[in-house]
């Protein structure tokens, strides 16, 4: 296993264990299977384990496994405060203490504000006294490092990054999402500030493993010998700004394969052949795109606040993956912002089209994107969720 340093110089395994996708059995987590997989990960050098308050049974399962096997001091635990559920300082502290109990520990090594999409969410926490609370928890030693996980756009990520002296952050990032959400610009900005970056969804929930047959043939023709998973993971570890890559491993074979790759992959090891292969695979995946948007953002800012590249990204995603998963991700990433940037906000001024290098008929395509991304059941669901989560 190879390791990379956090802000304090601690060595973190460049492969982290994502604990959201434990196998299920009898309506709950298959504890024996999860235990075998986690302990194999520990044996192979994985020392960063990521869970969250809202992952059903996950914190308790991880805590029991580490306690039963007397290996708490060999690993780092990362978990998350469901900031979107917090309405008072007492609720923050009560939730945190519950997490300590579930995890059978007296400290959280890496604690995240879960699923920021908007700067306003941090402002709400500030009004509840979160900065003073963090300082108190750090002083007593129950929190080691503080960070946030993110699902919004790049500009909002940069605002949050500058808002506080974060110890680390967590973003969705992979070769297909290179310029969406925080994206490469966010990754580089965090590195510039000395903020370590943990990567989630490195293989888009398995989508970059289950490649189209045409893309698999490109892999074989390259002669590099990479599996689909290996290509995605090595692309990430090639970047020195990436500190740790989370994988939601739920089989011993997956643990073994990923740990083997993590024992070899190094920053700066990709050459022209590897980068060409990534572009060839991306081109195959994107053959089903509806809009030829490159995410260059020359169309921005929109006077009405429409997130034009964001709408087109999720519209394309509907045809590259499952429509339901793309709509859910759209609702989560864009729908939960205080200013959501929906395509329906477009008034047809045409300013964006005058600046688009691809000559995309943006106004017409936005209407199509909105119809498909927000059919009436999703529109109702997003509106209901916004009343609860966006305040």
N, C-alpha and C positions, 0 to 999 in steps of 0.2 A: 504494500500500500504506500502511495506517495501522499505527502502532507503539504498543506499551505498554511501560512500564518494568519492569525486574526489580528485585530488592532493592538492587542497587548503582547503579541508575539507567541501566543499559544499555537501549537500545531494541531490543525484540524484535518482529518482525513478528507482528501479531495472527493471521495465518494461518501455521501451522507445517506442515512436510512430514513426514507419517508414512511411514516407510520399511519398513513391514512387508508391504505389498501390492504390491510390484513385480511387473510381468507376468513370466510364466515362458515359457521357450523351451528346448526340448531338454533338459528335466530340470533346468534352472537358471534364473537370472534372465536376462531379455532385456536385456543390458547396453546395447545401442544405444538401445533404446526408453526405458529408465530414464534414461540420460544426457540424451536430448533433453528429457524431462519435467522432470528436476531443473534443468537449465540454464535452461529456460524459467521455472521458478519463481524462480531466482536473478535473472534479468533483470527479472521483475515485482516484485521486492523481498522475496521470501521469504528470511529469513535464519536460520530455526531448523529444524534437521533432526534428527528423532528416530528412533533405531534401537535395537537391543539385541543382546546376545551370542547370544541363542537364536533370533533371526530368521535362518533359513538363508540365508547368503550376503549378507545385507543390509549388515553393517558393511564387508565387503570391497568390495562394489559402490559404496557411498557414498564410501569412501576413494579408490578408483580414479578415480571421476568428479571429485571435488574436486581431486585431484592432477593429473589429465590436463588439467584446464581452469584450473589455477593460480588457484583461487578460494577456497582454504582460509581465508584471512584475511578474506573477505567474509561468512562465515557462522559460525553457532554450531552445534556438534555436541552432541547429547544422546544418551547411550547408557546402558546399564544393567548392573549387577552381578547375575547370577543368584543372589541371596542364598540361595535354597532349595537350591542345590547346594554351598554352601561348608561345609567341615568343618574348616578351619584358616586361620590368618593367611597361610600360604604360598600356599594356594589362592586367596585373595582377590587377593594381589599378582600371582600368575601369570596369573590371568584378566584382570586389568586391563592388564597388559603386553601380553597377546595382543590385547586390544582396540585398544590404541594402534597395534600393528603392522598389524592389519587395516585400520584407518582411516587409516594412513599419516600420523600426526600425533604431536606431542609433548605434546598436551594434550587433555583433554575439558572442554569449556566447562560442560556441565551433566551431572552424573553422578548416576544414580538407583539406589537399592536397588530391585530389580525385584519388583513384585507382592507387596507386603505384604498380608496378610489378618488378621494377628494381632500383638499387641504382643510376644508371645513370640518372634517372628522377630527383632525388634530386640534383645531380650535375648540371644538366641543370638549375634548378631553382636557385641554388646558383650563377651561372654565371650571372643570371638576377638580382641579388641583393635581393633575397627573405628573407634572414636573416635580413638585414637592414630594409626591408619593414615590416616584422613581428614586429620588435622592435618598429618601428614608430607607427604601428596600436595599439599595446598594450599600448604604452605610451599615446596615445590620447583616449584610452578606447573603440575603435570600435571593438577590438577583445579581448575576455577574455582569452580563452585557445586555443592553437594551437596543431593540431595533424595530423594524416594521416590515410586514409583507404587503405587496402592492399589486393592484389590478386596474390601474387607471391609464391615462395617457402620459406621454413623455414630459410634457410641460408641467403637469401637476406633480409628477414624480420629482422633478428638479426643485419645485417649490418646497415639497416636503423634506427633501434631502437637506435643504438649506435652513430648515426651520428649527433644528435641534442638533445637539452634538451626539449623533447616533453612533453606536458601536458597530453596527452592521445593518444590512437590509436584505430582503429576499424578493426576487423578481421572477416572473415567468419569462423564460428566454430559451430559445432553441433556433436552429437554422431556418425554420419556417417563420418564426416570430421575431426575426432579427430586428425589424423596424416597427414593431407594434408594442403596445403597452410601454414599459420603461425603455425597452429596446437597447440597441448598442449605445445610443447617445447617453442613456441613463447609466448603463454599465460603466462607460468611460468617465462620466461625471463623478460617480461614486468613487471610482479608483483614484481620481484626481484629488478628492477630499480625504483619501486614506480610509474610506469606509469599505470593509470587506463585503462581498456580494455572494449570497447563497442563491443557487438556481433551483427553481421548481419547474415542473413540467418540461424537463429536458427533452423528452420524446413525445410531447403532447399527449400524455395519457396512453401511450402505446401506438399512436397514429403513425409515428415515424419508425415503428418496428413493422407494422402491417402495411408495408409499401405496396403500391401497384406493381403488377408483374413487370411492366416495362421498366420501372425504376430498379427493380431487383436485377434485371438483365444488365442495366448500366453498372451496377455494383460488380457483377461478375466479370463484365468486359474490362473493368478498370485494372484487374489483376492485383489490386491492393489487398485482397483477402478480408475485407471488412464485412461484418454482418451489419444489417440496418441499425441495430442498437449501437454497435461500436462506432459507426460513422457519426451518429449524433452526439455520443458522449465525447469522442475524441475531438470533434469540432469545438465543443465547449472548453475542454481542458487545454486546447491549443492556445486559449486566450489567458494571459497571465492575470487579467483583472478578475477572473472567476476564482473564487475561494473554495467553494464546496458545491457539488452537484447532487441534489437529492434524487433518489430513485425509490419509487414505491414498490419495493421488492416483495413478492409473495410466493416465491418458490426457491428451494435451495439452488436449483440450476441458475436462476436469475442472480442470486447472491454471488455464486461462484463466478459466473461470466463477468458481471460488472466489477467485482473486486479484482479479477485478473486484468481487465482493461485499465482499471485505476492504478494498478501496480506498474503499468508500463507508460501510460500517457503522460506527456510533458508539454509545457507551454512552448510554443514556437516550433513544434515538430511538423506542422503541416507544410507541404510544399505545393507547387503548382498543380500536380496531379490530384492531390486531395481536395484542393479548393475547386478545381474543375469538376470533380465528381459531385461535390455538394451542389454546385449550380445545375448540373445535369439532372440530378434527382429532384431538385426544386422545380425545374422546368416541367418535368413529367407530372408532378403533383399539381402544378398550377394550370395544366391544360384545361381544367374544368372551370377556371375562373370566369366570372361574368363581366368584370371590369378590369381593364388593364392598368390599374393604379399601382404605381411603384412606391407610394408612401413618401414621395419627395417633399410634400407639404408646401409646394409653391402656391397652392390654392388657398393657403391659410395666411392670416386668420380670417374667418368668415365674419362679416359684420353682425350676423344674427346668432353667432355662437355655434353654428353647425360644425361638428367634428367630421369633416368630409372624408379624410383618409380612414378614420375609425369606422364610419358606416360602411365604406367600401371593403375594408378588411373583413368585417364580419359577414357581409353579403357574399364575398368570395368564399369565405370559410364554409358557408352553408352548402356549397357545391363541391368543396374538396373533402368535407367530412359529413357527419350527420347533421341534418337541419336542426334537430332538437338541441344538440350539444352546442352548435354555433349560436342559436338563439339564447340559450342559457348564458353562455359566456358574454354575449352582447348585453344582456340584461344586467349581469353582475358588474361588468366593467364600465359600461356607459350609463346604464339606467340608474345606478346608485350614486352618481355624482350629484352634487347640489345643482349644478348647471349641466344637464345631461348631454347636450349637443345632438339631439335627435334630428334626423333629416327633415321631419315635418316643420322645423323652424325655418326652413328655406323660404325666402320670399321671391326668389327668381331674379335677383338683381344681375346675375351673370358675371360678377367680378371674378369669381373663381375660374371660370372658363377662359378668361382673357390671359390667365397666368399658367394654365395647365400645359406642360411640355408634351403631354400625350394627346392633346386635343380631345379629351373625353367630354362628351355631352353631359356634364356633371349634373345639371338641373334635372334632366330627364332620368338619369340613372339614380339620383337620390330618391326620386319618387318610387321607382321600382324597388330599391333597397329597403325603403321604409315599409312598403306593403308586405314584403317577404320577411323582414326581421321582426315586425310587430303586427302580426295578425291579431284580431281582436282579443283572443284569450290571453296572449302574451302582453298586449297593451294593458288589459285589466290587471294582470298579475304584477307588472312593473309598477303601475300606479299604486296598487295596494302596498307593495313592498316599500315604495318610496315614502308613504305616509308613516310607516313604522321606523325605517332606518335613516331617512334623510331629514334632519331637523336643523 
